[in-house]
Structures are given as structure tokens and as C-alpha cells.
Amino acid sequence: MNAVTRIGSLLVLGGTSEIGLATARELARRGAGKIILAGRDHEGMARAAEDVKGAGATEVELVEFDAAAIDTHDKFVDQVFDRFGDIDAVLIAFGLLGDQLAMEKDAPAAVAIINVNFTGAVSVAIPIVRRLRAQGHGYLAVLSSVAAERPRRANFIYASTKAGLDAFFQGLMDSLVGTGIEVLVVRPGFVHTKMTAGRRAQPLSTTADRVGEAIANSLGHGSGTIWVPAALRVLLSGLRHLPRPLFRRIRS
């Protein structure tokens, strides 16, 4: 049996994230009966729940979660696991893009992005891992970005949050080897979503559905880091070593 088909339950942190919901639908099609959507937009999650049920989930639960409310994360995680029991997979899918030029002039706005994208992810991941360790199994996936590889002038504040997040979860991945818990770091390129609407698409752009399918394909197969699409691994390998004077010419 394919490892993916053994995932019976999924917790999505960022319950209206288009990638998170695409992953939930894909796993529901593959047999995940229980999907838990966690976020602030209850109405949006309620609408999304119908789509997830239509994909095959028999139970879709909605819970309140605020990525920025760091002091609530320990209690939130315990409440969710106590209420729903073992959870096979958790996807950290929340994040903010922000306005780069505005944030360069507004320190609180920049810090707000950091608090959600990096600090919020770390603060909720630690208690999640504690509960996954207690149950003895599970998958933890997190949405990083190709921007984490080498921040560009056009988005270095957002990219720095993803670079920190990526580094944390790479280390976490290594620390959990042999525990029965697998960490999956997902590095999508430009994804056509509401968050990127109005922005110029980048090379090798993709869709939320394709990212969701890639996540579902990778859970349980030991693929610690994936690129979506896979060709981005080669492209970013070249950009990583591009001399800085040339790299600075990349403005978009």
C-alpha cells in the first residue's frame, strides 16, 4: 500500500490557504477521512469545508487559530490533539507576503510579517512535534519558498522569513530521524493564488493544485525537501552561485 493512502487525518494550519486546501482535497481523494481546518476566517473555512467533503472527506472540523497569537499556540495544540486524538499529518500553510517597499519604511509592518511567517511557525511547530512524539508517528509539512534560497532585492523581507523558517525545519527534520516522525519542507516557486494576484508571474510558475499533489505524493516517502515544480532545484542551484553583481540585476 502506498504510504500516502495510510494518512487518515490531516490538520491544516492556515485553513483558508489555497495550497493547504488543495493538499486537503488531494489527501481526501486518497482516503483521508478527517480533515481539520484551523484559522481565523470561519466563514471562509466553512465554504472550503464543502469542497473538501466533496473530495471524499467524511469529517471536516473547523477550529480557531491565530498564527500571530504566539502565546496561545501551546494550548491550541493540546486542545486539538486532546479533542481529535491521533493526527497523522500536519501542514503549516499560513503566511503573509506583505508589501516590500512599504515594509522598508515601516518597521512594525516588517516585524508583523516575521512574527507570522517565522516566529509563528516555530512556536506552533514545537508543541506539534511534542504531541507527534507522544503518539509515536506522524508527518509535519511546512510551506517554505524558493525565495528562501537567496533573497532578492524585490522581496528580501518576505524571503528572509522563509529562509529562517526553512533553516529551522531542515534542522528539525534531522533531529527527528528515527523517531517515526517525518518533516517535509516544501519549496514552491511562484504559485498562482489570490495572494499573488496582480504580480508578474515568474519562470516555472505553478498552481495550488499542483503543489498540493506534490505534497500528497511526498508524504511518507522520505522526501525531506521538495521543489514545486522540480525543475526549480536546478534553476536555483545556478542562481545560488551567481556572482552578486549579476544577481543584483534580477529585479522582479
C-alpha positions as CSV (number, residue, x, y, z in Angstrom):
1,M,0.0,0.0,0.0
2,N,1.2,3.5,-0.8
3,A,2.3,5.4,2.3
4,V,0.0,8.3,1.3
5,T,-3.1,6.2,1.5
6,R,-2.4,5.5,5.2
7,I,-3.0,9.1,6.1
8,G,-6.3,9.1,7.7
9,S,-6.3,12.6,9.2
10,L,-4.8,16.0,8.4
11,L,-4.6,19.2,10.3
12,V,-4.1,22.3,8.1
13,L,-2.8,25.4,9.9
14,G,-4.0,28.2,7.7
15,G,-7.4,26.8,7.0
16,T,-8.2,29.1,4.0
17,S,-4.7,28.8,2.4
18,E,-5.2,27.7,-1.2
19,I,-2.3,25.4,-1.1
20,G,-3.4,24.0,2.2
21,L,-6.9,23.3,0.9
22,A,-5.5,21.8,-2.3
23,T,-3.5,19.4,-0.2
24,A,-6.5,18.6,1.9
25,R,-8.6,17.8,-1.2
26,E,-5.9,15.6,-2.6
27,L,-5.4,13.7,0.5
28,A,-9.2,13.3,0.9
29,R,-9.3,11.8,-2.6
30,R,-6.7,9.3,-1.4
31,G,-8.6,8.3,1.7
32,A,-8.0,10.9,4.4
33,G,-11.4,10.8,6.2
34,K,-10.8,13.5,8.8
35,I,-9.6,17.0,7.8
36,I,-9.2,19.7,10.5
37,L,-9.0,23.3,9.2
38,A,-7.5,25.8,11.6
39,G,-7.6,29.6,11.0
40,R,-9.3,32.9,11.7
41,D,-11.7,33.1,8.8
42,H,-14.5,30.8,10.0
43,E,-16.8,31.7,7.1
44,G,-14.0,31.1,4.6
45,M,-13.2,27.8,6.2
46,A,-16.9,26.8,6.2
47,R,-17.1,27.3,2.5
48,A,-13.9,25.4,1.9
49,A,-15.1,22.5,4.0
50,E,-17.8,21.7,1.4
51,D,-15.1,21.3,-1.3
52,V,-13.0,19.1,1.0
53,K,-16.1,17.0,1.7
54,G,-16.8,16.8,-2.0
55,A,-13.3,15.4,-2.5
56,G,-14.1,12.5,-0.2
57,A,-13.5,13.6,3.4
58,T,-16.2,12.2,5.8
59,E,-15.5,14.6,8.6
60,V,-14.3,18.2,8.3
61,E,-13.8,20.1,11.5
62,L,-13.1,23.9,11.9
63,V,-11.1,25.3,14.8
64,E,-10.0,28.8,15.7
65,F,-6.3,29.5,15.2
66,D,-4.2,32.7,15.0
67,A,-0.7,32.3,13.8
68,A,0.3,35.7,15.3
69,A,-1.1,34.9,18.8
70,I,2.1,33.1,19.8
71,D,1.2,32.8,23.5
72,T,-1.9,30.7,22.6
73,H,-0.1,28.1,20.5
74,D,0.8,25.5,23.2
75,K,-2.8,25.5,24.5
76,F,-4.2,25.3,21.0
77,V,-2.1,22.3,20.0
78,D,-3.0,20.4,23.2
79,Q,-6.7,21.2,22.7
80,V,-6.7,20.0,19.1
81,F,-4.9,16.7,19.9
82,D,-6.9,16.1,23.0
83,R,-10.1,16.6,21.1
84,F,-9.4,14.7,17.9
85,G,-6.9,12.1,19.1
86,D,-4.0,11.0,16.9
87,I,-3.4,13.2,13.8
88,D,-1.4,11.6,11.0
89,A,-0.3,14.7,9.2
90,V,0.0,18.4,10.0
91,L,0.5,21.1,7.3
92,I,1.8,24.5,8.3
93,A,0.3,26.6,5.4
94,F,-0.1,30.1,6.8
95,G,2.0,33.0,5.7
96,L,1.9,36.6,4.6
97,L,3.6,38.2,1.6
98,G,3.5,41.8,2.5
99,D,4.4,44.9,0.6
100,Q,8.2,45.1,0.3
101,L,8.5,48.8,-0.4
102,A,6.1,49.7,2.4
103,M,7.8,47.4,4.9
104,E,11.2,49.0,4.2
105,K,9.8,52.2,5.6
106,D,7.6,50.7,8.3
107,A,9.4,48.6,10.9
108,P,6.2,47.3,12.7
109,A,4.9,46.1,9.4
110,A,8.1,44.2,8.7
111,V,8.1,42.7,12.2
112,A,4.5,41.6,11.8
113,I,5.5,39.5,8.7
114,I,8.3,38.0,10.7
115,N,6.1,37.2,13.6
116,V,3.6,35.2,11.4
117,N,5.9,33.6,8.8
118,F,8.8,32.6,11.0
119,T,8.1,33.1,14.7
120,G,4.5,31.8,14.5
121,A,5.6,28.7,12.6
122,V,8.3,27.9,15.1
123,S,6.1,28.5,18.1
124,V,3.4,26.1,16.9
125,A,5.7,23.5,15.4
126,I,7.4,22.8,18.8
127,P,4.3,21.7,20.6
128,I,3.1,19.9,17.5
129,V,6.3,17.8,17.5
130,R,5.8,17.2,21.2
131,R,2.4,15.7,20.5
132,L,3.6,13.7,17.5
133,R,6.3,12.2,19.6
134,A,3.8,11.3,22.2
135,Q,1.7,9.4,19.7
136,G,4.8,7.9,18.1
137,H,4.2,8.7,14.5
138,G,3.2,11.5,12.1
139,Y,4.2,13.8,9.3
140,L,4.8,17.6,9.6
141,A,4.9,19.5,6.4
142,V,5.7,23.2,6.1
143,L,5.4,25.7,3.2
144,S,8.7,27.3,2.6
145,S,9.6,29.0,-0.7
146,V,12.3,29.2,-3.4
147,A,12.7,32.7,-2.1
148,A,14.4,31.1,1.0
149,E,17.4,30.0,-1.2
150,R,18.7,33.5,-2.0
151,P,16.7,36.6,-1.1
152,R,16.3,39.1,-3.9
153,R,16.1,42.9,-3.7
154,A,12.4,42.8,-4.7
155,N,11.3,40.7,-1.7
156,F,14.1,40.3,0.8
157,I,11.9,40.9,3.9
158,Y,9.5,38.1,2.9
159,A,12.4,35.9,1.7
160,S,14.2,36.3,5.0
161,T,11.3,35.0,6.9
162,K,11.2,31.9,4.6
163,A,15.0,31.5,4.9
164,G,14.7,31.4,8.7
165,L,11.7,29.0,8.5
166,D,13.4,26.8,6.0
167,A,16.6,26.5,8.2
168,F,14.6,25.7,11.3
169,F,12.6,22.9,9.7
170,Q,15.7,21.5,8.0
171,G,17.3,21.2,11.4
172,L,14.1,19.8,12.9
173,M,13.9,17.2,10.2
174,D,17.4,15.9,11.0
175,S,16.7,15.9,14.8
176,L,13.7,13.6,14.3
177,V,15.4,10.9,12.3
178,G,14.5,7.5,13.8
179,T,11.5,8.8,15.9
180,G,8.7,7.8,13.5
181,I,8.1,11.5,12.7
182,E,9.0,12.9,9.2
183,V,9.3,16.5,8.3
184,L,8.7,17.7,4.8
185,V,9.9,21.1,3.6
186,V,8.0,22.4,0.6
187,R,9.7,25.0,-1.7
188,P,7.2,26.2,-4.3
189,G,8.1,28.8,-6.9
190,F,5.6,31.4,-8.0
191,V,2.1,30.0,-7.3
192,H,-1.0,31.5,-8.9
193,T,-3.2,32.3,-5.9
194,K,-5.1,35.2,-4.5
195,M,-2.0,36.2,-2.6
196,T,0.0,36.7,-5.8
197,A,-2.8,38.1,-7.9
198,G,-1.6,41.2,-9.8
199,R,2.0,40.3,-9.6
200,R,4.1,39.3,-12.6
201,A,4.5,35.5,-12.8
202,Q,8.0,34.1,-12.5
203,P,9.6,31.4,-14.6
204,L,8.2,27.9,-13.9
205,S,5.2,29.2,-12.1
206,T,2.6,26.7,-10.8
207,T,-0.8,26.3,-9.3
208,A,-2.0,25.4,-5.8
209,D,-3.4,22.1,-7.0
210,R,0.0,21.0,-8.3
211,V,1.7,22.0,-5.1
212,G,-1.0,20.0,-3.1
213,E,-0.5,17.0,-5.3
214,A,3.3,17.2,-4.9
215,I,2.9,17.3,-1.1
216,A,0.5,14.3,-1.1
217,N,2.9,12.4,-3.3
218,S,5.8,13.1,-1.0
219,L,4.4,12.5,2.5
220,G,5.6,9.2,3.8
221,H,8.3,8.7,1.1
222,G,11.3,10.2,2.9
223,S,11.5,13.2,0.6
224,G,12.7,15.7,3.1
225,T,12.7,18.7,0.8
226,I,10.8,19.1,-2.4
227,W,10.7,21.8,-5.1
228,V,7.5,22.5,-7.0
229,P,8.0,22.3,-9.9
230,A,11.0,20.0,-9.5
231,A,12.9,21.9,-12.2
232,L,13.4,24.8,-9.8
233,R,16.0,22.8,-8.0
234,V,18.3,23.1,-11.0
235,L,17.4,26.8,-11.6
236,L,18.1,27.8,-8.0
237,S,21.3,25.9,-7.9
238,G,22.6,28.2,-10.6
239,L,21.2,31.4,-9.1
240,R,22.7,30.4,-5.7
241,H,26.2,30.7,-7.1
242,L,25.6,33.6,-9.4
243,P,28.1,36.5,-8.6
244,R,26.4,39.2,-6.6
245,P,26.8,42.0,-9.1
246,L,24.9,39.8,-11.7
247,F,22.4,38.7,-9.1
248,R,21.5,42.3,-8.3
249,R,20.3,42.8,-11.8
250,I,17.4,40.4,-11.1
251,R,14.8,42.9,-10.1
252,S,11.5,41.1,-10.3
